[in-house]
Amino acid sequence: MWTLESEQALREYLIEKIISKANEGDGKLSRGELKKNFEENCISTAVLKTGVMDYKDFLKERRALMVMKMERYFQSLGEAEMETE
């Protein structure tokens, strides 16, 4: 199981993932694509602004973003059900 032990590890991990993504396709990763990827994966864009983020704060924000994403999903299920009636 993979774990992060420090803010530096978090930053290095994100940089590694960004570089990996940029190396796919044409090698370019726009800020918009990066932001979209972070949103899809419930990662706070605050880490992009500050460059360093306390790991516990990172997890707290990620949990909050995941809750909001799940709430939107469940609301969309209710809306879809109402449309079929």
Secondary structure, DSSP 8 states (H G I E B T S, - for coil): -----SHHHHHHHHHHHHHHHHTSTTS---HHHHHHHHHHTT--THHHHHS---HHHHHHHHHHHHHHHHHHHHHHHHHHHHHH-
